Amino acid sequence: MPSWENIVTLVAYILIFLTGFPANLLALRAFVGRVRQPQPAPIHILLLSLTLADLLLLLLLPFKMIEAANDSVWYLPEIVCAMTGFGFYSSIYCSTWLLAGISIERYLGVAFPVQYKLSRKPVYGIIAAVVAWVMSFGHCTIVIIVQYLDSPQNTTKSEITCYENFTEFQLSVVLPVRLELCLVLFFIPMFVTIFCYWRFVWIMLTQPHVGAQRRRRAVGLAVVTLLNFLVCFGPYNVSHLVGFYTKKSPKWRAQAVVFSSLNASLDPLLFYFSSSAVRRAFGKGLQILRHQGSSLLGRRGKETGDLGNMDRGMSQAEGAPSSDFTTD
């Protein structure tokens, strides 16, 4: 029987998966459609990359659920533990720099709209996304390496704890690397993001020609991103600082990892505020759910006509000018 901490962790992972996976799939469909258009905006390439990072984390969550259900004992092959940790933590740190890239793009789009539109090219979004993926996966190779460095000999294969209990030699490698991860892949992108969104929101709120709806979306975008850094990524990276100072992994680190996973459920809100394509996709998905629910109540004919009208409106809106921020 798992402890109550692992029961809470298991429930949290299940809720994150159930809310984040369908929402990110809808966002993926919308962003793929935008990126496939001629000369896609860099923002949509970055948002597509962030969606893929979230989906990678969500696809690895079932392994974390199994671990929590087994009271943090890893019964699967040890190589699966290493690969799961590698993909899981890489997706987390890939998200931080992608969020920073999105904030830079938003700031440049409203602070220097003419110059930015003239120089905006899809290749810039591709380069930024590749850099974020290479930095995160390159740094997190330590997850695989350390798993096999000086592995404890007194632990049987059926009692493995995945990426938690380290020897003194392993800790001498892990703790400094975690500190570097915290500084390079959390604090730097967080400060960049805070500066860019502070300027972005200030410009949006002080320009008289900006409508109230766009101002609300600008504030919502900044708030969701800030929550991502402080609530989702903050506790996990603070555990790196505490671990480096105390020379051991904090006992609450597993709970901090759960907060980092919450990022995959919060990002769809960021997508909603960022892109009209995602808002249309979410609206269409809700309309389909309402249609299916009403058909069970015997009103299928009427709702089918409404849905057809709605679909035609959606298809017409795809070609209409976007009412989003400058870069949308």
N, C-alpha and C positions, 0 to 999 in steps of 0.2 A: 504494500500500500504506500503510495507516494506521500511525502510530507505535505502540509498545507501550503508551504511556499511553492512547491512544484505543482500542486493542484491549481493554484492561482495563476502560475506561469502558463500552464497548459490551457486554461480557459482564455487567458489573454491572447495566446497565439492563435487559438481557434477563431476568436472574434476578429483579430487582425486579418486573418486569411479570408474569412467570409465577407468582410467589408472591403478589403483592399483588392482582392483578386478580380472580382467582376468590374469594379470601377476602373482599375488599371487596364483591363482588356478593352473597355469602351474607349478609354483615352488612347490606347495603342491604335485602335482602328481609325480614330479621328486623325491622329498625327501621321500615320502612314499615308492617309489620303492627302494631307497637306504637303508632306515631303515629296510625294510623287508628282506634284505639280511642277511646271517649269519654274526654275529659279526660286526654290523655297527659301523662306526667311531663316536666318541662323537660329532664331528663337525656337522654331518648330523642330529643328534638328536637335537642339539641346533638350527640349521637352520630350522628344521621342527617346533620347538616350536616358533621360531620367526615368521614363516609364519602363524601359527595358531593365534598368537597375532595380527598380521596385519589383518587377516581375521575377527577376532572378532571386531576390530575397524571399518573395512569397513562395516560389517553387521549392525553396530549401526549408521553409518553415515546417513541413510535415516531419522532417528529420528531427527538428528541435522539439516538436510535439512528442515524438516517440521517446526522446531523451527525458523530457519532463515527466511523461507517464511512467517511466521506469526509475523515477526518483534520482535523476541525473546520472544514472549508470548507463554506459554506452555498450549495448549488446551487438550492434552491427559491426562489420569489419572496420578495423582501425583506419584503413585508407579512406573509407567513407567519412569517418570523423574528420580527417584532415581536409578532404576536398569540400565537405560541407562548410567547415569553418573558413576555408579560403574564399569560397564564393560568397558566403554570408557577410563576412566582415569587409570584403572588397566592395560589395554593393553598397554598404553603408558609407564607406569613405568616398566612393565614386559619387554618391549623391551630394556630398558637401561641396565639392568643387563644381558640379553641374549647377547646383543652386547658386553658387557664386557667379558662374558664367551667365546664368539667366538674369541675375540682378545687374550685372555690368551691361548686358544688352538692353535691358529696360531703361537704365539710367542714360545711356548714350542716345537711345531713341527719343527721349523727351528733352534732354539737355542740348543736344546738337542734332535736331531732326533732319535738317537739310543735308548737312555734311554726312550724317550717318546713312541716310537713304542712298546717297550717291555712291558711297563706298561699300555698302552692304553686299556681301557675296556669300553664297552657301558654303564655300570652302572654309570660311572663318568658323562657322558652326561645326563643321566636320573636324577641323583641327582642334577646337576647344574640347569637343567630346572625346576625341582620341587621347588627348593629353590627360583628361580626367580619368579615363579607363586605365591608361598605362600607369599613371601615378598610383592609383588605388591598388591595382592588381600587383604592380611591382613591389609596393611596400608590404602587401599582405602575403607575399610568398613565405614570409617568416612563419606563417601559420602552419604550413606544411613542413618546413625545415625543422622547427623546434619540436614538432610532434615526434620526431625520431632521433633527436639529439639526447644522448645519455638517458634513454628511457628507463624508468624504474624496473628493476628485475623482480621485485617482490610483489608485483601486481599481476594477478591472473588475468587471462584474456577476457573472462566473463565479468570482470570488475573494473573495466576501464572507465575513467571519467574524462570526457572529451575536452581537451584544451583547458583544464582547470588546475589539476595538481601537478606542479612542476618540481623538479629537483633543484638544488642550489645552483647547479651549472646552467640549467635551463632558464632559471630566473635571472641570472646574470646577463643573459642575452635578451630575454623577453622584455624586462622592465625598461631598459633604455630605448628599445625599439618602440614600445608603447608610448613612451614620452615623446619620441620624435613624431609618431603618428598623430598624437594629440596636437602638437605645435603646428605641423605642416599641413595636416589634412583636416583640422578642425578650427583652431584659433585663427589662422590666416584667412581661410575662406569665410569664416564668420564675421571677422572685422571688415573684409571687403564687402560682404553682403549688407551689413548694417550701414556702412557709409553710402553705398549705392542706393539702397531703398530709402534712406533718410532724405537724400537729395531728390530721388524720384517722387516720393510722396509730397515733399515740399513744393516741387515744381507743379505737380498736378493740382494741389490745393490752392496755389496762389495764381494760377492762370485763369483769367475771367472767362475765356472761351471754352474751358473744359466743363462738360456737363456733370450733373450730380451723380449719375449712374457710373460714369467712368471714374470719378473720384472715389466712390465707394469701392469699386473693384480694385483701385490702386491701393487703398488702405487695407482691404481684405488680403490682397496678394502679399503685402509687406508683413501683416500680422501672422498669416499662416507660415510664411518662411521663417519668421523670427521664432515662432513656436517650434518649428522643426529643429532649429539649432539649440534652443534652450531646453525644451522638454524632451525631445527625442534623443538628440546627439549629446546634449550636455552631461547628463549623469554618467554615461558610459565613458566619456573622455575625462571627466573628473576622477573616475576610478583609476585611470592611468596615472594621474598626478599623485593620488593618494598611494597607489601601489609603488611608485618610484620612491616616494618619501619614506614609506614604512618597510620597503624591501620585500613586500609580499602582496599577493592579489587580495583585494578587499573581499570580505564575505558577501557583500551585497552586489558584487559585480554581475552575477547572473540576472538579478532584477533590473540592473541598468541596461543589460542587453535587450530585455523585453521592451523598454522604452525606445531603444533604437529601432526596433522592428515596427513600432507604431508609425514611423515615418512613412511606411508604405500605405497606410490608411489616410494619412494627412495630405500626401502629395496630390491625390485627386482633387482636393479643394483648391490647391494651387493651380492645377490644370484648368479648373472651372473658371477661376478668376483671370487666367492668362489667355485663354483661347476661345473664340466664338465657336470654333469647330467642336470643341469638347462640350460646350454648353448645349449645342444642337444635338450632339450624340447622347448626352445625359437626358435631355428633354425627350428625345425620341424613345430612349429606353424606358423612361417612366411612362410614356404614352402607351407603349406596347404592354407594359405590366398592367396598366389600368384597363386596357382593352381585354386582356386575358381574364382579369378579375371580373369585369362586367359581363363577359360572355358566360361565365359560370352562373350569373344571376339571370340569364335569359335575355340579355339586351345586346346580343352580338351584332345583329343587323345594323342597328343605329350606330354603334361604336365603330363598325367597320367602315362606314361611310365617313365618319369623322376622322378615322385614322388615315384613310386615303387622301382626304383633303389636307391633313397635316403633312403627309409624306410629300405631296406636291409642293406644299409651301416650303418644306425643307429643301427639296431639290432646287427650287428657285432661289432660296437663300444662299445655297452654296456658291452661286456665281455673283452674289451681291457684294458690294463693298463691305468690308468688316467694320464694325463700330468699336473695335478694341483699341488698344494703345497704338501709338504711332507705328510700331514695328509689326503689328498684326495685320 
